């Protein structure tokens, strides 16, 4: 009898835990979906850079058209980037004050309209009218589904050592943020902080 009660209790507890557990995909918070990528030029000695500047707006890269943006969210990203760079020991200067490095911000926002085939079918169970176990035959139909590709790109450009021959600026650090909630103003500070936490080699003080 004790074993039966124990088994039943375990079953009830197990069902309760299962019922309260999060769905691996649909129940994720925005923060739990976000992924941060950072990459650096291994030959760059970041301690040789002392000053930085940053763009005054975000460049939008989109299949709907390109341009610049300075919304409240964009401004929050720029402000937090400045804060993190200063925490690492860099001095913030204007673009005309010959900064050692420059930061660019890009938001990729591509939207696609896909044609999706929806199959119509099923199973008629039972034995009503002698048709038990028959499938349903109907032509499939088509619908449209809109998909958005949204992610952030950060580049750190080396102004101190320009390639004058090819007239190019070298990217010495690159970062991307992907996931959900990427344009939620309240999440911007944490997102930017995560990028810099993943790149301790940028610290110069």
C-alpha positions as CSV (number, residue, x, y, z in Angstrom):
1,X,0.0,0.0,0.0
2,X,2.8,2.4,0.8
3,X,4.4,1.7,-2.6
4,X,1.1,2.5,-4.3
5,X,0.8,5.8,-2.4
6,X,4.4,6.6,-3.1
7,X,4.0,5.9,-6.8
8,X,0.8,7.9,-7.0
9,X,2.4,10.8,-5.2
10,X,5.4,10.7,-7.5
11,X,3.1,10.6,-10.5
12,X,1.1,13.6,-9.3
13,X,4.2,15.6,-8.5
14,X,5.7,14.7,-11.8
15,X,2.6,15.8,-13.7
16,X,2.6,19.1,-11.8
17,X,6.2,19.7,-12.6
18,X,5.7,18.8,-16.2
19,X,2.6,21.1,-16.4
20,X,4.6,24.0,-14.9
21,X,7.7,23.5,-17.0
22,X,8.5,26.0,-19.8
23,X,8.2,25.1,-23.4
24,X,11.7,25.0,-24.7
25,X,10.9,27.4,-27.6
26,X,7.6,29.3,-27.2
27,X,8.1,30.2,-23.5
28,X,11.6,31.8,-23.8
29,X,11.9,35.4,-22.7
30,X,13.5,37.9,-25.2
31,X,16.7,37.8,-23.2
32,X,16.9,34.0,-23.4
33,X,16.7,34.0,-27.2
34,X,19.4,36.6,-27.7
35,X,22.8,35.4,-29.0
36,X,26.0,37.6,-29.0
37,X,28.8,37.2,-31.5
38,X,32.2,39.0,-31.2
39,X,35.3,38.8,-33.3
40,X,38.6,40.7,-33.2
41,X,41.7,41.3,-35.2
42,X,44.2,39.2,-33.2
43,X,47.1,41.4,-34.4
44,X,45.5,44.6,-32.9
45,X,46.9,45.8,-29.6
46,X,44.0,47.6,-28.1
47,X,46.1,49.2,-25.4
48,X,47.6,51.4,-28.0
49,X,44.2,53.1,-28.6
50,X,43.2,55.8,-26.2
51,X,40.3,57.8,-27.8
52,X,37.1,56.9,-29.6
53,X,34.2,58.4,-31.4
54,X,30.9,57.0,-32.5
55,X,28.3,57.6,-35.2
56,X,25.5,60.0,-34.4
57,X,22.8,57.7,-35.8
58,X,22.2,54.0,-36.7
59,X,22.5,52.9,-40.3
60,X,19.6,50.8,-41.5
61,X,20.4,48.0,-44.0
62,X,17.2,46.7,-45.4
63,X,15.7,45.1,-48.5
64,X,13.0,47.7,-48.2
65,X,15.5,50.6,-48.6
66,X,18.5,51.9,-46.6
67,X,19.1,55.1,-44.6
68,X,19.9,56.4,-41.1
69,X,17.7,56.4,-38.0
70,X,17.9,58.1,-34.6
71,X,14.9,56.9,-32.7
72,X,14.7,56.6,-28.9
73,X,15.9,53.1,-29.2
74,X,18.8,54.0,-31.4
75,X,19.9,56.8,-29.0
76,X,19.8,54.3,-26.1
77,X,22.2,52.0,-28.0
78,X,24.6,54.8,-28.8
79,X,24.5,56.1,-25.2
80,X,25.2,52.7,-23.8
81,X,28.0,52.1,-26.3
82,X,29.7,55.3,-25.1
83,X,29.3,54.3,-21.5
84,X,30.9,50.9,-22.0
85,X,33.8,52.3,-23.9
86,X,34.5,54.9,-21.2
87,X,34.3,52.1,-18.6
88,X,37.0,50.3,-20.5
89,X,39.3,53.4,-20.3
90,X,38.7,55.0,-23.7
91,X,38.2,58.8,-23.9
92,X,35.2,59.9,-25.9
93,X,36.0,62.6,-28.5
94,X,34.3,64.2,-31.4
95,X,34.7,62.8,-35.0
96,X,36.8,65.8,-35.9
97,X,39.2,65.4,-33.0
98,X,41.2,62.5,-34.6
99,X,39.9,59.6,-32.5
100,X,42.0,56.4,-32.5
101,X,39.0,54.2,-33.2
102,X,35.5,54.8,-34.4
103,X,32.3,52.8,-33.7
104,X,29.6,52.2,-36.3
105,X,26.1,50.8,-35.6
106,X,24.0,49.0,-38.2
107,X,20.6,47.5,-37.9
108,X,19.8,44.8,-40.5
109,X,16.0,44.8,-41.1
110,X,15.0,42.5,-44.0
111,X,11.4,41.5,-44.5
112,X,10.3,38.7,-46.8
113,X,6.8,37.6,-47.9
114,X,6.8,33.9,-48.5
115,X,4.2,31.8,-50.3
116,X,3.3,28.8,-48.1
117,X,1.4,25.7,-49.1
118,X,-1.1,24.5,-46.5
119,X,-2.1,20.9,-47.0
120,X,-5.6,19.9,-46.2
121,X,-6.2,16.4,-45.0
122,X,-7.0,14.3,-42.0
123,X,-8.5,11.0,-40.9
124,X,-12.2,10.0,-40.5
125,X,-12.2,7.6,-37.6
126,X,-14.9,5.2,-36.6
127,X,-17.1,3.3,-38.9
128,X,-19.9,5.8,-39.7
129,X,-21.5,5.0,-43.0
130,X,-18.9,2.3,-43.8
131,X,-16.1,4.9,-44.2
132,X,-14.1,4.1,-41.1
133,X,-10.4,4.9,-41.5
134,X,-10.8,6.9,-44.7
135,X,-8.7,10.0,-45.3
136,X,-10.0,13.3,-46.5
137,X,-9.2,14.5,-50.0
138,X,-9.2,18.2,-50.7
139,X,-6.9,20.4,-52.8
140,X,-4.2,22.2,-50.8
141,X,-4.4,26.0,-50.6
142,X,-1.8,28.7,-50.4
143,X,-1.3,31.5,-47.9
144,X,1.3,34.2,-47.4
145,X,3.7,34.4,-44.4
146,X,5.7,37.5,-43.6
147,X,9.2,36.9,-42.1
148,X,11.5,39.5,-40.5
149,X,15.2,39.2,-40.2
150,X,16.4,41.7,-37.6
151,X,19.9,42.0,-36.0
152,X,22.5,44.5,-34.9
153,X,26.1,44.9,-36.2
154,X,28.8,46.9,-34.4
155,X,32.2,47.6,-36.0
156,X,35.2,49.2,-34.5
157,X,37.4,50.9,-37.1
158,X,41.1,51.7,-36.7
159,X,41.6,55.4,-37.4
160,X,45.1,55.4,-36.0
161,X,46.5,53.1,-38.7
162,X,44.6,53.7,-41.9
163,X,45.4,51.8,-45.1
164,X,46.3,54.9,-47.2
165,X,47.3,52.8,-50.2
166,X,43.9,51.3,-50.6
167,X,42.0,54.0,-48.8
168,X,40.4,51.6,-46.3
169,X,39.9,51.5,-42.6
170,X,40.5,48.2,-40.9
171,X,37.8,46.6,-38.8
172,X,39.6,45.5,-35.6
173,X,36.5,44.4,-33.7
174,X,33.1,43.3,-34.9
175,X,30.0,42.2,-33.0
176,X,26.5,41.0,-33.7
177,X,23.3,40.7,-31.7
178,X,20.7,38.2,-32.8
179,X,17.5,36.9,-31.3
180,X,14.1,38.4,-30.3
181,X,13.2,41.8,-28.8
182,X,16.2,43.5,-30.5
183,X,14.4,46.8,-30.8
184,X,12.9,46.9,-27.3
185,X,14.3,50.1,-25.7
186,X,14.2,48.7,-22.2
187,X,16.5,45.8,-23.2
188,X,19.2,47.9,-25.0
189,X,21.5,48.5,-22.0
190,X,21.7,44.9,-21.1
191,X,22.3,43.8,-24.8
192,X,25.1,46.3,-25.3
193,X,26.7,45.3,-21.9
194,X,26.7,41.7,-23.0
195,X,28.7,42.5,-26.0
196,X,31.5,44.1,-24.0
197,X,31.4,41.4,-21.3
198,X,32.2,39.0,-24.1
199,X,35.2,41.1,-25.2
200,X,37.4,41.8,-22.1
201,X,40.4,42.3,-24.4
202,X,39.1,45.7,-25.3
203,X,39.9,47.0,-21.8
204,X,42.8,49.5,-21.8
205,X,42.8,50.8,-18.2
